[in-house]
């Protein structure tokens, strides 16, 4: 007989490896491995190596050599082989990770688990993945978690002392701190299910019964979802006292989850009915950014829409949100028109939000709250600026459990605990430090361990959450009653019954009993209790303390029209008002706006959307906005059309005035230079540089300076035609004169060669004719341009929405660029000739000055092109004027200023002898 093993629902025989005399069993078993699911394949390989030992390794070798593996499956197999072979010699079942020790522990015949948040947060550590991560270090002690654990201990103590319920059975407990961490909640859940034994002998199976029969906690929805997901397949009952998310009612996802607090499915609908009752059809909504807030607000939104209530905004908030997001929420609230804010916030989140609103003094809003904070005295104590005064909301019905308060106040047993957490608890509870504490400072009182709670006021001594403590109490009693039924307890219990969590879970679903206070406890098909709420109103007293006044009841088990029952009590609203706040869906849209229905919201709700730029509405509640005429634009209020501002380069503005001044300055300087040349026209330096061309050049420069003035002012038909043609002709005249002077310099030195008669071919007459010819060509280009498609005034509506640009359209761009191109051609020719003549004798030669002036001229007009094309509106005109003035000043200063300097300041150099000093005697 071969050994067999149970896997995947079948018995498989253990036999020698493939290749031996008896291999049919194994070979037939593993023929289907290539079609297996990846998870089953992992288990199969693990089984082969760890259970079958050497025969398994040989079998794997046979499988890998004889069969074709998919590429991903082969890589997975290789990795598992390495890991599995390295562990093939282990003979024990080993628990992964470090053991988790409970914070509170007591042995008993039947063990219950507890998970509560003794801390609110933890220290974040950045893992380097070079060593095993350190255990979670919890911070911010939470007295509420201690209260919940004490309530659980109180219930267990009562049951253990009872002679009616589980008479000869003692209940024990293991209670863990979750630190408000979902990851740690899951970790301690596994510790409750598995126990803390690290090793287990191979002779014993690697499976075992659950170490606890039920788990009490956690208080928040998100951790409960994670825990219920983990323990659901094992059918370990989990009973929460404060997790209200409606999503936890899904028994397909969370089959073993139950709770002693109503689901938000009922609370959300009750809130919608409450809001509708007070006539608030236009409200804002703020929710915690977690499962509790998101699911609760989603249900409220659905119910509110069915009742004709519109949500102006719905934003998420979490206590760890960055300042910019908090500021955004504050801005949304400030900008809203609704005066009612419905919240689905946890107690910690509402405390953080109120603190931020207090810093900004945001009072006057009517708050509607849930059971998470509406009856929490700690929240009321933190609201020093009375932000929440007048709040209304739903709470769990008030409860009183005889003996519980006294039990909670007796903290002496906690002092006897050896757990390291309780010195921390004791120090914070009594604001002292133990002598051995490392954080002891000189002015702090030393703990004796014998303190009592007389006169101590903090969240641990606050009993405002007694209804929630009562929920913990009811959860423990529900498990006890289920156990009592299973064990058939009368005066004694049948201890031979093999307890199974699944059995307890099924009995819990059917349990129905009354507590000693007379309250009936049962769970519906979703694991939820009956939904009953009290309607609470925050009414501030003369001493500044908030009184939680019950003003009504809501019972979800009654017909819809009778569920809400408000008592005849006077309510206090926001800012101590006696009048119900008005928060309607929409106010009238003023002129300048139009009504826009909000997508996905009732027709009664609409936004007053401001008219777009260029559109107006001049009556209240206008449905549409009317677009203004192209020459008009909407005013700031969008209720009238005003004529657009016409923009052009005018003499009145600073830029136009400066350019005008520069133009006139250039004209005056040119006139002064012309006067100097005329005054000293008979001196050698004037005569040597062709005085006729010099005077003609000065005249053309004067026209260049003056033509820039045609670009300034409101464009008209004649100014548009004049500005470009005058600019083109005067600049060609100017460049032609410079070109003539350059040719004269070259010809003059050619004439000094023996037998040369070049100058007779380029005398004064020829020079004048060349200037005339060059200028005539430009005149012809301009005439053709003006004839075919002349420039004209144009009103540009497209460049700016709120302005009209008055400009001169070119008519045809070919004409404009032909004029500029011809000027550029002459300038380049002049530059080349002047560059060739730059090394002639210095005293006579002005070619180097012409070279430099042409260099400036070309640089200005080359940079002009991209600047002109990219400049908007009047700035393109300014760029063109600047180019005209810059090039004109360049010609004037480079060619004439050096001569004026010699004429006026160095008259000793203005002689014929000095002008011919470096020329050979045979030259003249």
C-alpha positions in Angstrom: 0.0 0.0 0.0 1.2 3.4 -0.9 0.6 6.5 1.2 -2.0 8.9 0.0 -2.4 12.7 0.3 -5.6 14.8 0.0 -5.2 17.7 -2.5 -7.7 19.7 -4.5 -10.5 17.5 -3.3 -8.9 14.2 -4.3 -6.7 11.5 -2.7 -3.4 11.1 -4.5 -1.1 8.1 -3.8 2.5 8.6 -2.8 4.9 6.4 -4.8 8.5 6.2 -5.9 9.7 8.7 -8.4 9.0 8.4 -12.1 11.5 6.1 -13.8 11.4 3.5 -11.1 9.4 0.2 -11.2 6.3 1.8 -9.7 5.8 5.2 -11.3 2.4 5.0 -12.9 0.6 6.6 -10.0 2.7 9.7 -9.9 3.0 10.0 -13.7 -0.7 9.8 -14.1 -1.3 12.3 -11.3 0.8 15.0 -12.8 -0.1 14.7 -16.5 -2.6 17.6 -16.1 -0.2 20.0 -14.4 0.2 22.2 -17.5 -3.5 23.0 -17.4 -3.6 23.9 -13.7 -4.3 27.3 -12.3 -1.1 29.1 -11.2 -2.0 29.0 -7.5 -2.7 25.3 -7.6 0.6 24.8 -9.5 2.4 26.5 -6.7 0.8 24.3 -4.1 1.5 21.2 -6.2 5.2 22.0 -6.5 5.4 22.8 -2.8 3.7 19.5 -2.0 6.1 17.6 -4.2 9.3 19.0 -2.7 8.2 19.3 1.0 6.0 16.2 1.4 7.5 13.7 -1.1 11.1 14.8 -0.3 13.7 13.1 -2.6 11.0 11.3 -4.7 9.4 14.7 -5.3 12.6 16.3 -6.5 13.2 13.4 -8.9 9.6 13.7 -10.1 10.0 17.4 -10.8 13.2 16.7 -12.7 11.3 14.2 -14.8 8.4 16.6 -15.4 10.7 19.5 -16.5 12.6 17.3 -18.9 9.6 15.5 -20.5 7.0 18.2 -20.8 6.7 21.5 -22.5 6.1 24.4 -20.0 4.8 27.8 -21.0 7.4 30.5 -20.7 5.9 32.2 -17.7 5.1 28.8 -16.1 8.7 27.7 -16.6 10.1 30.8 -14.9 7.7 30.4 -12.0 8.7 26.7 -11.7 12.4 27.6 -11.6 11.9 30.2 -8.9 9.8 27.8 -6.8 12.4 25.0 -7.2 15.1 27.2 -5.8 13.0 28.3 -2.8 11.6 24.9 -2.3 14.8 22.9 -2.5 16.5 25.3 0.0 13.7 24.4 2.4 13.4 20.7 1.7 15.1 19.7 4.8 12.7 21.5 7.2 10.6 19.2 9.3 8.3 21.8 10.8 5.5 24.2 9.9 6.9 27.7 10.5 4.8 30.8 11.0 6.0 33.7 8.9 6.9 37.0 10.6 7.3 37.9 14.2 4.6 36.8 16.8 2.1 39.4 17.8 1.4 39.6 21.5 -2.0 40.9 22.7 -2.2 44.0 24.8 -4.8 42.4 27.1 -5.0 38.7 27.7 -6.9 36.4 30.0 -7.2 32.6 29.5 -10.6 30.9 29.5 -12.5 27.9 28.4 -13.6 29.8 25.3 -11.5 32.6 23.9 -12.9 35.8 22.3 -10.8 38.3 20.3 -10.9 42.0 20.4 -9.4 44.6 18.1 -9.5 48.3 19.2 -7.6 51.4 18.4 -5.6 52.2 21.5 -3.6 54.7 19.4 -4.7 57.0 16.6 -1.6 57.0 14.4 1.9 55.6 13.9 5.4 56.7 13.0 6.1 56.3 9.3 9.3 54.6 8.4 10.9 54.4 5.0 11.9 50.8 4.3 15.2 50.3 2.5 14.4 46.6 1.8 17.9 45.7 3.1 16.6 44.3 6.4 13.4 43.1 7.9 11.0 46.0 8.6 10.7 47.1 12.2 7.4 46.6 14.1 4.9 49.4 13.8 5.5 52.1 16.4 2.1 53.5 17.5 1.6 57.1 18.7 -1.2 59.4 19.9 -2.9 57.4 22.7 -6.7 57.1 22.1 -8.7 56.8 25.3 -11.8 55.8 23.3 -10.2 52.5 22.4 -9.5 51.8 26.1 -13.2 52.5 26.8 -14.3 50.0 24.2 -11.9 47.3 25.5 -13.1 48.0 29.1 -16.7 47.6 27.9 -15.8 44.2 26.5 -14.1 43.2 29.7 -17.1 44.3 31.7 -19.4 42.2 29.6 -17.1 39.1 29.9 -16.8 39.7 33.6 -20.6 39.8 34.0 -21.0 36.6 31.9 -18.3 34.7 33.9 -20.1 35.7 37.1 -23.5 34.7 35.8 -25.2 31.5 36.9 -27.7 31.7 34.1 -25.6 32.3 31.0 -22.8 29.8 30.3 -22.9 28.8 34.0 -19.8 26.6 34.2 -17.9 28.1 31.2 -15.3 30.9 31.5 -14.7 33.3 28.7 -11.2 34.5 28.0 -10.0 37.2 25.7 -7.1 38.4 23.6 -7.3 42.1 22.8 -5.0 43.8 20.3 -4.2 47.4 19.4 -4.8 48.2 15.7 -3.2 51.7 15.9 -5.9 52.8 13.5 -3.9 51.0 10.8 -5.6 48.8 8.3 -2.4 46.8 7.7 -1.9 46.2 11.5 -5.6 45.3 11.8 -5.2 42.5 9.3 -2.0 41.4 11.0 -3.5 41.1 14.5 -6.5 39.4 13.0 -4.3 36.6 11.7 -2.7 36.5 15.1 -6.1 36.0 16.7 -7.0 33.2 14.2 -3.6 31.4 14.2 -2.1 32.0 17.6 1.5 32.8 18.3 3.2 29.4 18.1 6.2 29.8 15.8 6.9 26.1 15.1 4.7 23.1 14.7 5.9 19.5 14.4 5.6 17.9 11.1 3.8 15.0 12.7 0.9 17.3 13.4 -1.0 18.8 10.4 -0.3 22.4 9.4 -3.9 23.3 10.1 -5.6 24.0 13.4 -8.9 25.3 14.8 -9.3 29.1 15.2 -7.8 30.3 18.4 -10.8 32.6 19.1 -14.4 31.8 18.5 -15.4 35.4 17.6 -13.8 38.9 17.2 -15.1 42.1 18.7 -14.3 45.4 16.8 -13.1 47.3 14.9 -14.7 50.8 15.2 -14.1 52.1 11.7 -15.5 50.8 8.4 -12.3 50.5 6.4 -10.4 48.3 8.9 -13.6 46.2 9.3 -13.7 45.6 5.5 -10.1 44.4 5.5 -10.6 42.2 8.6 -13.9 40.7 7.3 -12.3 39.9 4.0 -9.5 38.0 5.7 -11.7 36.0 8.2 -14.7 35.6 6.0 -13.5 32.3 4.3 -12.9 30.9 7.7 -16.4 31.9 9.0 -15.0 33.5 12.1 -17.8 35.8 13.4 -16.8 39.5 13.7 -19.1 41.9 15.5 -18.4 45.6 15.2 -19.8 48.3 17.5 -19.2 51.4 15.4 -18.7 50.5 11.7 -21.7 51.8 9.9 -20.8 51.6 6.2 -23.7 50.1 4.2 -21.2 48.2 2.1 -20.5 45.8 5.0 -24.1 44.5 4.6 -23.0 42.7 1.5 -22.9 39.1 2.7 -21.2 37.9 -0.5 -18.1 39.9 0.3 -18.3 39.8 4.1 -20.2 36.6 5.1 -19.1 36.6 8.7 -19.5 40.3 9.5 -22.2 41.5 12.0 -22.7 44.7 13.9 -24.7 46.1 16.8 -25.0 49.6 15.2 -27.4 50.4 12.4 -26.2 50.5 8.8 -25.7 53.9 7.1 -28.2 52.7 4.6 -30.9 53.7 7.1 -29.0 56.7 8.5 -28.5 58.2 5.1 -32.2 58.0 4.3 -33.1 59.3 7.7 -30.8 62.3 7.2 -32.5 63.0 3.8 -35.9 62.9 5.5 -34.7 65.3 8.2 -33.3 67.8 5.7 -36.5 67.6 3.6 -38.6 68.2 6.8 -37.0 71.5 7.5 -37.5 72.7 3.8 -33.8 72.7 2.9 -33.6 71.9 -0.8 -30.2 73.3 -1.4 -27.4 71.9 0.7 -23.7 71.3 0.7 -22.0 68.0 1.6 -18.7 67.1 3.2 -17.6 63.5 3.7 -14.6 61.6 5.1 -12.4 60.4 2.3 -12.8 56.7 3.4 -15.3 53.9 3.0 -17.5 55.3 5.8 -17.8 58.8 4.2 -17.9 57.9 0.6 -20.5 55.1 0.8 -22.6 57.0 3.3 -22.7 60.2 1.2 -23.5 58.2 -1.9 -26.6 56.7 -0.3 -27.6 60.1 1.1 -27.2 61.7 -2.4 -29.4 59.1 -3.9 -32.1 59.5 -1.2 -31.9 63.3 -1.4 -32.5 63.4 -5.1 -35.6 61.3 -4.8 -36.9 63.8 -2.3 -36.1 66.8 -4.5 -33.1 67.9 -2.5 -30.2 69.3 -4.5 -26.5 69.2 -3.5 -24.6 72.4 -4.3 -21.3 70.7 -3.7 -19.9 67.4 -2.3 -16.3 67.4 -1.2 -14.0 64.9 0.5 -12.0 65.7 3.6 -9.4 63.8 5.6 -7.6 64.9 8.7 -4.2 64.5 7.0 -5.1 66.5 3.9 -2.5 69.1 2.8 -3.1 72.8 3.5 -3.9 73.6 -0.2 -6.7 71.0 -0.3 -8.1 72.3 3.0 -8.0 75.8 1.7 -9.8 74.7 -1.5 -12.6 73.2 0.7 -12.8 76.4 2.7 -13.0 78.4 -0.5 -15.8 76.2 -1.8 -17.8 76.6 1.4 -17.3 80.4 1.3 -18.4 80.6 -2.3 -21.5 78.5 -1.8 -25.0 79.9 -1.5 -26.3 77.0 0.6 -26.4 77.6 4.4 -26.8 73.9 5.4 -23.9 71.5 5.4 -24.6 67.8 5.6 -21.6 65.8 6.9 -20.5 62.2 6.8 -17.4 62.7 8.9 -15.7 60.7 11.5 -15.1 62.3 14.9 -11.4 62.9 14.2 -12.2 64.4 10.8 -14.8 66.8 12.1 -12.5 67.9 14.8 -9.7 68.6 12.3 -12.2 70.5 10.0 -13.7 72.6 12.8 -10.2 73.6 13.8 -9.4 74.8 10.3 -12.8 76.7 10.1 -12.2 78.3 13.5 -8.9 79.7 12.2 -10.9 81.4 9.5 -13.9 82.4 11.7 -16.4 80.6 9.4 -19.6 80.7 11.5 -23.2 80.9 10.5 -23.6 77.6 8.8 -26.2 75.0 9.8 -24.6 71.7 10.3 -26.3 68.3 10.0 -24.3 65.4 11.5 -24.2 61.7 11.9 -23.8 59.4 14.8 -20.0 59.6 14.5 -19.9 63.0 16.2 -23.3 64.5 16.9 -23.3 63.3 20.5 -19.5 63.4 21.2 -18.8 65.8 24.0 -15.1 65.9 23.0 -16.1 67.4 19.7 -18.2 70.0 21.4 -15.4 70.8 23.8 -13.0 71.4 20.9 -15.4 73.7 19.2 -14.3 76.8 21.1 -15.4 79.2 18.4 -18.9 77.7 18.4 -18.8 76.7 14.7 -21.2 73.8 15.3 -23.7 75.5 17.6 -27.2 74.7 16.6 -26.2 71.5 14.8 -28.8 68.8 14.3 -28.3 65.1 13.5 -28.9 61.5 14.3 -27.5 59.6 17.2 -27.7 56.1 18.6 -30.4 56.1 21.3 -29.1 56.9 24.7 -28.3 54.0 26.9 -27.5 53.1 30.5 -25.8 49.9 31.6 -25.8 49.5 35.3 -22.4 49.0 36.7 -20.5 49.8 33.5 -19.5 53.3 34.5 -18.1 52.1 37.8 -16.2 49.3 36.1 -14.7 51.8 33.6 -13.6 54.1 36.3 -11.8 51.4 38.2 -8.4 51.6 36.4 -6.5 49.9 39.2 -6.5 46.5 37.5 -4.9 48.1 34.4 -2.0 49.2 36.6 -1.2 45.6 37.5 -0.7 44.7 33.8 2.8 43.9 32.8 2.2 45.1 29.3 4.4 48.0 28.3 1.6 50.0 26.8 -0.1 50.6 30.1 2.5 52.9 31.7 1.9 55.1 28.7 -1.8 54.9 29.3 -1.4 55.6 33.0 1.0 58.6 32.4 -1.4 60.3 29.9 -4.5 59.5 32.0 -3.1 61.2 35.1 -0.6 63.7 33.4 2.4 62.3 35.3 5.5 60.3 34.6 6.9 57.1 36.2 10.3 57.4 37.7 11.8 55.0 35.3 10.3 56.8 32.3 12.9 58.1 29.8 10.8 61.1 29.0 10.6 62.4 32.6 11.3 66.1 32.8 12.0 68.1 36.0 8.7 69.9 36.4 6.4 66.9 35.8 4.6 65.1 38.6 5.8 61.6 39.3 3.3 58.7 39.0 2.8 56.6 42.1 0.5 53.9 40.6 -2.1 54.6 43.2 -3.8 57.5 41.5 -7.6 57.6 41.1 -9.9 59.3 38.6 -11.6 61.6 41.1 -11.7 65.0 39.5 -10.0 63.9 36.3 -11.7 65.2 33.1 -10.7 63.7 29.8 -12.1 61.5 27.1 -11.6 58.4 29.2 -13.9 59.7 32.0 -16.4 61.1 29.4 -19.4 58.8 29.2 -21.1 60.6 26.3 -20.3 57.6 24.1 -22.2 55.2 26.4 -24.5 54.1 23.5 -21.4 52.8 21.6 -20.0 51.2 24.7 -23.4 49.5 25.0 -23.0 48.2 21.5 -19.7 46.5 22.5 -21.6 45.1 25.5 -24.4 43.7 23.3 -21.9 42.1 20.9 -20.2 40.1 23.7 -23.6 39.0 25.0 -24.7 38.0 21.5 -21.8 35.6 21.3 -22.4 34.3 24.8 -26.1 33.6 24.0 -25.1 31.8 20.8 -22.6 29.7 22.8 -25.2 29.0 25.4 -27.5 27.6 22.8 -24.8 25.6 21.1 -23.6 24.1 24.3 -27.2 23.4 25.5 -26.5 25.1 28.8 -29.0 24.8 31.6 -27.4 24.5 35.0 -24.3 23.1 33.2 -23.0 23.1 29.7 -22.2 20.3 27.4 -18.4 20.7 27.1 -18.1 17.7 24.8 -19.5 19.8 21.9 -16.7 20.6 19.4 -17.0 24.3 18.8 -16.7 25.6 15.3 -16.8 29.3 14.3 -19.1 28.5 11.4 -21.5 26.9 13.9 -21.4 30.0 16.1 -21.9 32.3 13.1 -25.0 30.5 12.0 -26.4 30.6 15.5 -25.6 34.4 15.8 -27.6 35.1 12.7 -30.7 33.6 14.4 -30.1 34.9 17.9 -32.7 37.0 19.6 -32.6 38.1 23.3 -33.1 41.0 25.7 -30.4 42.6 27.7 -30.8 43.3 31.4 -31.8 46.8 30.5 -34.7 45.4 28.4 -33.4 46.2 24.9 -34.0 43.5 22.3 -30.9 42.3 20.3 -31.1 40.5 17.0 -29.6 40.6 13.5 -31.4 40.8 10.2 -30.4 38.8 7.1 -27.6 41.4 6.4 -26.2 41.1 9.9 -27.6 44.5 10.9 -29.7 45.5 14.0 -32.9 47.4 14.0 -32.4 51.0 12.9 -33.5 53.5 15.5 -32.1 57.0 16.0 -32.6 60.0 18.2 -32.6 63.5 16.7 -30.1 65.6 18.6 -29.9 69.4 18.6 -26.8 71.2 19.9 -28.0 73.9 22.3 -25.3 76.0 24.0 -25.9 76.9 27.6 -25.0 80.1 29.5 -21.8 78.5 30.7 -20.6 77.8 27.2 -21.2 74.1 27.5 -23.2 72.4 24.7 -26.4 70.5 25.8 -27.3 67.6 23.5 -31.1 67.9 23.5 -33.2 65.1 22.0 -35.9 66.7 19.8 -37.2 63.7 18.0 -37.0 60.1 17.0 -36.6 58.1 13.8 -37.6 54.5 13.5 -36.8 52.8 10.2 -39.1 49.8 11.1 -42.2 52.0 10.8 -44.0 53.0 7.5 -42.2 55.8 5.6 -44.6 58.5 6.5 -44.4 57.7 10.3 -40.6 57.1 10.6 -39.7 60.7 11.5 -41.3 62.0 14.7 -40.3 65.5 15.9 -41.3 66.5 19.4 -42.7 70.0 20.2 -39.5 71.4 21.5 -37.9 74.7 20.5 -34.7 74.1 18.5 -31.7 76.4 18.5 -30.2 77.0 15.1 -26.9 78.4 13.9 -25.8 81.6 15.6 -28.4 81.0 18.3 -31.2 81.8 15.9 -34.8 80.8 16.7 -35.8 80.8 13.0 -35.2 77.8 10.7 -32.4 78.8 8.3 -33.5 79.2 4.7 -31.5 77.1 2.2 -33.4 76.9 -1.1 -32.1 75.3 -4.2 -31.5 78.5 -6.3 -32.0 82.2 -6.0 -32.9 84.4 -8.9 -30.3 85.0 -11.5 -29.4 88.7 -11.7 -28.8 90.6 -15.0 -25.4 89.6 -16.4 -26.1 85.9 -15.8 -28.2 83.1 -17.3 -29.7 80.0 -15.9 -28.0 76.7 -16.6 -29.5 73.5 -15.4 -27.1 71.4 -13.4 -26.3 68.1 -15.0 -27.7 65.1 -13.2 -29.7 67.3 -10.7 -33.4 68.2 -10.5 -34.8 70.8 -12.8 -35.5 73.0 -9.8 -31.7 73.4 -9.3 -29.8 75.6 -11.7 -26.6 77.7 -11.6 -26.5 81.4 -12.4 -23.7 81.3 -15.0 -22.1 84.6 -15.8 -22.5 85.6 -19.4 -19.4 84.9 -21.5 -17.2 87.7 -22.6 -18.9 89.6 -25.3 -22.4 88.5 -24.2 -25.0 90.2 -22.0 -28.3 89.6 -20.3 -30.2 92.7 -19.2 -33.1 91.1 -17.3 -33.5 88.8 -14.3 -33.6 85.0 -14.7 -32.5 85.3 -18.3 -32.3 81.9 -20.1 -29.8 83.0 -22.7 -27.2 85.6 -23.2 -27.1 87.9 -26.2 -23.9 88.4 -28.1 -22.8 92.0 -28.6 -22.2 93.6 -32.0 -18.6 93.1 -33.2 -17.9 96.8 -32.5 -19.2 96.5 -29.0 -18.2 94.5 -25.9 -19.9 93.5 -22.7 -19.2 95.5 -19.6 -17.9 94.1 -16.3 -21.4 93.3 -15.0 -22.3 91.7 -18.4 -25.6 93.6 -18.4 -24.9 96.1 -21.2 -22.8 96.4 -24.4 -20.3 99.2 -24.6 -18.4 100.3 -27.6 -15.0 98.7 -27.8 -11.9 100.8 -27.2 -10.1 101.6 -30.5 -6.4 101.0 -30.2 -3.8 102.6 -32.4 -0.5 104.3 -31.9 -1.4 107.9 -31.0 0.5 111.0 -30.1 -1.1 111.2 -26.7 0.3 108.0 -25.3 3.8 107.7 -23.9 5.1 105.4 -26.6 3.8 107.6 -29.4 5.1 110.7 -27.8 8.6 109.3 -27.3 8.8 108.1 -31.0 7.5 111.5 -32.1 10.2 113.2 -30.0 12.8 110.9 -31.4 11.7 111.7 -35.0 11.7 115.4 -34.4 15.1 115.2 -32.7 16.6 113.4 -35.7 15.1 116.0 -38.0 16.7 118.8 -36.0 20.1 117.1 -35.8 20.0 116.5 -39.6 19.1 120.2 -40.1 22.0 121.3 -37.8 24.4 119.0 -39.7 23.2 120.5 -43.0 23.7 124.0 -41.7 27.2 123.2 -40.6 28.0 121.6 -44.0 26.5 124.6 -45.8 28.4 127.0 -43.6 31.7 125.2 -44.2 30.9 124.1 -47.8 34.1 125.5 -49.2 36.4 123.6 -46.8 38.4 120.6 -48.1 36.6 118.0 -46.0 33.2 119.0 -47.4 34.4 119.4 -51.0 36.4 116.2 -50.8 33.3 114.0 -50.0 31.1 115.2 -52.9 29.2 118.0 -51.3 26.2 117.7 -53.6 25.6 114.0 -52.7 26.2 115.0 -49.0 23.4 117.6 -49.1 21.1 115.2 -51.0 21.8 112.6 -48.4 21.0 115.0 -45.6 17.8 115.9 -47.3 16.8 112.3 -47.7 17.6 111.6 -44.0 15.3 114.5 -43.1 12.6 112.8 -45.1 13.3 109.5 -43.4 12.9 111.1 -40.0 9.7 112.9 -41.0 8.1 109.9 -42.7 8.0 108.0 -39.4 5.4 110.5 -38.2 3.0 109.2 -40.8 2.9 105.9 -38.9 1.5 107.6 -35.7 -2.1 108.6 -35.4 -5.4 107.1 -36.4 -5.0 105.2 -39.7 -6.8 106.8 -42.7 -6.9 106.0 -46.3 -4.3 108.5 -47.3 -2.0 107.9 -44.3 -2.0 104.1 -45.0 -0.9 104.7 -48.6 1.6 107.4 -47.7 3.4 105.8 -44.8 4.7 102.8 -46.7 5.4 104.5 -50.0 7.0 107.5 -48.4 9.1 105.2 -46.3 10.2 103.1 -49.3 11.1 106.0 -51.6 12.9 108.1 -49.0 15.0 105.2 -47.8 15.9 104.2 -51.4 16.9 107.9 -52.0 19.0 107.8 -48.9 20.7 104.5 -49.7 21.2 105.6 -53.4 23.2 108.7 -52.1 25.3 106.5 -49.9 25.9 104.1 -52.8 26.9 107.0 -55.0 29.4 108.3 -52.4 30.8 104.8 -52.1 31.3 104.5 -55.8 32.9 108.0 -55.9 35.5 106.9 -53.4 36.3 103.8 -55.4 36.5 105.6 -58.7 38.6 108.4 -57.2 41.4 106.0 -56.3 41.1 104.2 -59.6 41.6 107.5 -61.4 45.0 108.0 -59.8 46.4 105.2 -61.9 48.5 106.3 -65.0 46.3 106.7 -68.1 43.1 106.2 -66.2 40.0 108.3 -67.2 37.4 106.6 -65.1 36.2 109.7 -63.4 34.8 111.1 -66.6 32.4 108.2 -66.7 31.2 108.9 -63.2 31.2 112.6 -62.8 28.7 114.7 -60.9 26.1 114.3 -63.6 26.4 110.5 -63.7 26.2 110.4 -59.9 22.9 112.4 -59.9 21.5 110.2 -62.7 22.4 107.0 -60.7 20.6 108.3 -57.7 17.6 109.3 -59.8 17.6 105.9 -61.5 17.8 103.9 -58.3 15.0 106.0 -56.8 12.9 105.7 -59.9 12.8 102.0 -59.7 11.4 102.2 -56.2 8.8 104.7 -57.3 7.7 102.3 -60.0 7.3 99.5 -57.5 5.3 101.7 -55.2 3.0 102.9 -58.1 2.3 99.3 -59.1 1.6 98.4 -55.5 -0.8 101.4 -55.1 -2.5 100.6 -58.4 -3.1 96.9 -57.9 -3.9 96.6 -54.2 -3.0 99.7 -52.1 -2.8 99.7 -48.3 -6.1 100.6 -46.6 -7.3 101.2 -43.0 -8.6 98.0 -41.4 -10.5 97.3 -38.2 -9.2 94.1 -36.6 -11.7 92.4 -34.3 -9.8 89.1 -33.9 -6.5 89.9 -32.2 -8.2 91.1 -29.0 -11.6 90.3 -27.7 -12.2 93.5 -25.8 -10.4 95.9 -28.2 -10.6 97.1 -31.8 -7.2 97.3 -33.4 -7.1 100.1 -36.0 -4.3 99.3 -38.4 -3.3 99.6 -42.0 -3.7 96.4 -44.0 -1.0 95.9 -46.6 -3.3 95.3 -49.4 -0.9 92.8 -50.8 2.1 91.5 -48.9 4.0 91.2 -52.1 4.1 94.9 -52.6 5.3 95.6 -49.0 8.1 92.9 -49.1 9.1 94.1 -52.6 9.7 97.6 -51.3 11.7 96.2 -48.3 13.6 93.8 -50.5 14.7 96.5 -52.9 15.9 98.6 -50.0 17.8 95.6 -48.7 19.4 94.9 -52.1 20.8 98.4 -52.4 22.0 98.3 -48.8 23.9 95.0 -49.3 25.4 96.4 -52.5 26.5 99.5 -50.7 27.9 97.5 -47.8 30.0 95.3 -50.1 31.5 98.2 -52.1 32.2 100.1 -48.9 33.8 97.0 -47.4 36.1 96.7 -50.5 37.2 100.4 -50.1 37.8 100.3 -46.4 41.7 100.0 -46.7 42.2 103.1 -48.8 44.2 106.0 -47.3 42.6 107.0 -44.0 42.8 110.8 -44.3 40.6 110.8 -47.5 38.6 107.6 -47.2 35.1 107.7 -45.7 34.3 104.1 -46.9 35.0 102.7 -43.4 32.3 105.0 -42.0 29.9 103.9 -44.7 30.7 100.3 -44.0 29.9 100.7 -40.3 26.7 102.6 -41.1 25.5 99.9 -43.5 26.3 97.3 -40.9 24.0 99.0 -38.5 21.4 99.5 -41.2 21.4 95.8 -42.2 21.4 94.6 -38.6 18.4 96.8 -37.7 16.3 95.6 -40.7 17.2 92.0 -40.3 16.0 92.0 -36.7 13.0 94.0 -37.8 11.4 91.2 -39.7 10.7 88.7 -36.9 9.9 91.5 -34.5 7.4 93.0 -36.9 5.7 89.7 -37.7 5.3 88.7 -34.0 4.3 92.1 -32.5 0.5 92.5 -32.0 -1.5 95.6 -32.8 0.1 99.0 -32.3 3.4 97.4 -31.3 4.1 96.3 -34.9 3.8 99.9 -35.9 6.1 101.0 -33.1 8.6 98.3 -34.2 8.6 99.7 -37.8 9.1 103.3 -36.6 11.9 102.2 -34.3 13.6 100.5 -37.3 13.3 103.6 -39.4 14.7 105.9 -36.7 17.5 103.5 -35.7 18.8 103.1 -39.3 18.4 106.8 -40.0 20.4 107.7 -36.8 23.0 105.1 -37.8 23.5 106.7 -41.2 23.6 110.2 -39.8 26.0 109.6 -36.9 28.4 107.3 -38.8 28.8 109.4 -41.9 28.4 113.0 -40.8 29.3 113.3 -37.1 33.0 112.5 -37.7 33.2 115.3 -40.3 31.4 117.7 -38.0 33.9 116.8 -35.3 36.8 117.8 -37.6 35.1 120.9 -38.9 34.1 122.3 -35.5 36.7 120.9 -33.1 39.8 120.0 -35.3 39.9 122.8 -37.9 43.7 122.3 -38.2 43.0 118.9 -39.9 40.5 120.5 -42.3 43.2 121.4 -44.9 44.0 120.2 -48.3 47.5 119.2 -47.3 46.1 117.1 -44.4 43.5 115.5 -46.6 46.2 114.4 -49.2 48.9 113.5 -46.6 48.9 109.8 -47.4 48.4 110.1 -51.1 51.4 109.7 -53.5 52.6 113.0 -55.2 51.6 111.6 -58.6 48.0 111.2 -57.5 47.0 114.8 -58.4 
